[in-house]
Amino acid sequence: MKLINDLKWRYATKQFDNTQKIPEEELKQLMEVVRLAPSSYGLQLYKVIIVEDPEIREKLKAASWNQNQITDSTALVVFCNFKDINDNHIDDYIKLKSETELIDINKLKGYGDFMKSKLKEMSQADKDNWTKRQTYIALGFLLTACAELKIDACPMEGFEVEKYNEILGLTDQNLSASVIAAIGYRDESDKIQYLPKVRKPIDELFEIVGECKLQFVA
């Protein structure tokens, strides 16, 4: 399985080669993969911002514990979750579903009402937690696609959310930075790339409940 070899190749890159840039076509492929990533109900209650501007990234670096990945990578991908989730998000999705699948929008009313009822059962904290989790699914697909294209990536949670929101003007867009990833190409000086990958063995990580007779091989 080629994907396994791709995942063995990837690592959380700490030192990027700032002289190399991701080709535009491959960046578009990464965007399409993230667009196609699964999300709860298919709502995609998040937005993805790709920051290339050097001046903005310098500001974001200061809000990211001065980590070099922010400025040395080709781009910084910021996953942002919507804060105030309301009926309008559902209506927009139902409209898009109707247009995409060529279904009479009236036939989708029941589904829309079901989703709205589920939203009403959630507290604001639950909504925020839910939409943040969705961004991590999209992040996972980005990292996997990067590995296939041999583009390096470093997922990061070490940043000040409120400062990101201020620098990128997210609050006025009903958004909040959730998780970020620097993408580009590793520098040969990054010693971590030469270390073996540290992961738990399969028989420790997995437990099978049922009659499956898998034999774990180290």
C-alpha positions as CSV (number, residue, x, y, z in Angstrom):
1,M,0.0,0.0,0.0
2,K,1.7,3.2,-1.2
3,L,0.0,5.3,1.4
4,I,1.8,3.5,4.2
5,N,5.2,4.3,2.7
6,D,4.0,7.9,2.2
7,L,3.1,8.1,5.9
8,K,6.4,6.6,6.9
9,W,8.1,9.3,4.9
10,R,6.3,12.3,6.4
11,Y,7.1,13.8,9.8
12,A,6.3,17.1,11.6
13,T,8.9,19.2,9.8
14,K,10.7,21.7,12.1
15,Q,13.1,23.3,9.6
16,F,11.8,24.3,6.1
17,D,13.9,25.3,3.1
18,N,12.6,28.8,2.5
19,T,14.0,28.8,-1.0
20,Q,11.6,26.2,-2.3
21,K,8.0,26.9,-3.2
22,I,5.1,24.6,-3.7
23,P,4.0,24.6,-7.4
24,E,0.6,26.2,-8.0
25,E,-0.9,23.1,-9.5
26,E,0.0,21.0,-6.4
27,L,-1.3,23.7,-4.1
28,K,-4.6,23.5,-6.0
29,Q,-4.6,19.7,-5.5
30,L,-4.2,20.2,-1.8
31,M,-7.1,22.6,-1.7
32,E,-9.3,20.1,-3.6
33,V,-8.4,17.3,-1.2
34,V,-9.4,19.5,1.8
35,R,-12.6,20.5,0.0
36,L,-13.5,16.9,-0.4
37,A,-12.8,15.9,3.2
38,P,-15.7,14.5,5.1
39,S,-17.5,16.7,7.6
40,S,-20.5,16.2,9.9
41,Y,-23.7,16.3,7.9
42,G,-21.5,17.6,5.0
43,L,-22.0,21.2,6.4
44,Q,-18.3,22.2,6.4
45,L,-18.7,24.7,9.2
46,Y,-15.2,26.1,8.8
47,K,-13.1,28.1,6.4
48,V,-9.5,27.5,5.4
49,I,-7.1,30.4,5.0
50,I,-3.8,30.0,3.1
51,V,-1.4,32.7,4.2
52,E,1.5,33.4,1.9
53,D,2.1,37.1,2.6
54,P,5.5,37.5,4.3
55,E,4.5,40.5,6.5
56,I,1.4,38.9,7.8
57,R,3.3,35.7,8.5
58,E,5.9,37.6,10.5
59,K,3.0,38.9,12.7
60,L,1.6,35.4,13.0
61,K,5.1,34.1,13.9
62,A,5.1,36.4,16.9
63,A,1.8,35.0,18.0
64,S,3.1,31.4,17.5
65,W,5.9,31.4,20.0
66,N,8.3,32.6,17.3
67,Q,8.4,29.2,15.6
68,N,10.3,29.3,12.3
69,Q,7.9,27.1,10.5
70,I,5.5,30.0,10.3
71,T,7.7,32.1,8.1
72,D,10.1,29.6,6.4
73,S,7.4,27.3,4.9
74,T,5.8,28.0,1.5
75,A,2.5,28.8,3.2
76,L,0.7,28.7,6.5
77,V,-2.7,27.0,6.4
78,V,-5.1,28.2,9.0
79,F,-8.2,26.2,9.7
80,C,-11.0,28.4,11.2
81,N,-14.3,27.2,12.7
82,F,-17.5,29.2,12.6
83,K,-18.4,30.5,16.0
84,D,-22.1,31.3,15.7
85,I,-23.9,28.4,14.0
86,N,-27.5,29.1,13.1
87,D,-30.3,28.2,10.7
88,N,-28.7,30.2,7.9
89,H,-25.8,27.7,7.7
90,I,-28.3,24.9,7.3
91,D,-30.4,26.8,4.7
92,D,-27.2,27.5,2.6
93,Y,-26.3,23.8,2.7
94,I,-29.8,22.6,1.7
95,K,-29.8,25.1,-1.2
96,L,-26.4,23.9,-2.4
97,K,-27.5,20.2,-2.0
98,S,-30.6,20.9,-4.0
99,E,-28.6,22.6,-6.8
100,T,-25.9,20.0,-6.9
101,E,-28.0,16.9,-6.8
102,L,-30.9,18.4,-8.8
103,I,-33.4,17.7,-6.0
104,D,-36.5,19.8,-5.4
105,I,-35.5,21.9,-2.4
106,N,-39.0,21.3,-0.8
107,K,-38.1,17.6,-0.6
108,L,-35.1,18.5,1.5
109,K,-37.1,20.5,4.1
110,G,-37.4,17.6,6.5
111,Y,-33.7,17.0,6.5
112,G,-33.0,20.7,7.0
113,D,-35.4,20.8,9.9
114,F,-33.8,17.7,11.5
115,M,-30.4,19.4,11.4
116,K,-31.8,22.6,12.8
117,S,-33.4,20.7,15.7
118,K,-30.1,19.1,16.5
119,L,-28.4,22.5,16.6
120,K,-31.0,23.8,19.0
121,E,-30.1,21.0,21.4
122,M,-26.5,22.1,21.6
123,S,-25.0,24.7,23.9
124,Q,-22.7,27.4,22.5
125,A,-19.7,25.5,24.1
126,D,-20.9,22.3,22.4
127,K,-21.2,24.0,19.0
128,D,-17.7,25.5,19.3
129,N,-16.2,22.1,20.3
130,W,-18.1,20.4,17.5
131,T,-17.0,22.8,14.7
132,K,-13.4,22.7,16.0
133,R,-13.3,18.9,15.7
134,Q,-14.4,19.2,12.1
135,T,-11.3,21.2,11.2
136,Y,-9.1,18.4,12.5
137,I,-10.7,16.0,10.0
138,A,-9.8,18.4,7.2
139,L,-6.3,18.8,8.6
140,G,-5.8,15.1,8.5
141,F,-6.7,14.9,4.9
142,L,-4.3,17.8,4.1
143,L,-1.4,16.0,5.9
144,T,-2.2,12.8,4.0
145,A,-2.3,14.6,0.6
146,C,1.0,16.4,1.4
147,A,2.6,13.0,2.1
148,E,1.5,11.6,-1.2
149,L,2.8,14.7,-3.1
150,K,6.0,14.7,-1.1
151,I,5.2,18.1,0.3
152,D,6.3,18.5,3.9
153,A,3.9,19.7,6.6
154,C,3.9,20.5,10.3
155,P,0.5,20.6,12.1
156,M,0.6,23.0,15.0
157,E,-1.5,24.0,18.0
158,G,1.2,26.3,19.5
159,F,-0.3,29.7,18.7
160,E,-2.3,32.4,20.4
161,V,-5.9,32.1,19.0
162,E,-7.1,35.6,19.9
163,K,-4.0,37.2,18.3
164,Y,-4.5,35.1,15.1
165,N,-8.2,36.2,15.1
166,E,-7.1,39.8,15.3
167,I,-4.3,39.7,12.7
168,L,-6.5,37.8,10.2
169,G,-9.7,39.7,10.9
170,L,-11.5,36.5,11.8
171,T,-13.8,37.7,14.5
172,D,-15.7,40.0,12.2
173,Q,-16.2,37.0,9.9
174,N,-17.7,34.9,12.7
175,L,-14.6,32.7,12.6
176,S,-11.9,31.6,15.1
177,A,-8.5,30.0,14.3
178,S,-8.6,26.3,15.4
179,V,-5.5,24.6,14.2
180,I,-2.7,25.5,11.7
181,A,-0.3,23.7,9.4
182,A,2.9,25.0,7.8
183,I,3.5,23.4,4.4
184,G,6.6,23.4,2.1
185,Y,9.8,21.4,1.8
186,R,12.1,20.1,4.5
187,D,15.6,21.6,4.9
188,E,18.5,19.1,4.9
189,S,19.6,20.5,8.3
190,D,16.4,19.3,10.0
191,K,17.8,16.3,12.0
192,I,14.4,14.9,12.9
193,Q,13.8,13.6,9.3
194,Y,16.6,11.1,9.8
195,L,15.2,9.6,13.0
196,P,13.0,6.5,13.0
197,K,9.3,7.1,13.5
198,V,8.2,6.5,17.0
199,R,4.8,4.8,17.2
200,K,3.1,2.3,19.5
201,P,3.1,-1.3,18.1
202,I,-0.2,-2.4,16.5
203,D,-1.0,-4.9,19.3
204,E,-0.8,-2.2,21.9
205,L,-2.7,0.5,20.0
206,F,-5.6,-1.7,18.7
207,E,-8.1,-3.9,20.5
208,I,-10.4,-6.0,18.4
209,V,-13.8,-6.8,19.9
210,G,-15.3,-9.8,18.1
211,E,-14.2,-12.9,16.3
212,C,-11.5,-11.5,14.0
213,K,-8.4,-13.7,14.1
214,L,-5.8,-11.1,13.0
215,Q,-2.3,-12.1,13.8
216,F,-0.2,-9.1,14.8
217,V,3.3,-9.0,13.3
218,A,5.9,-6.7,14.8
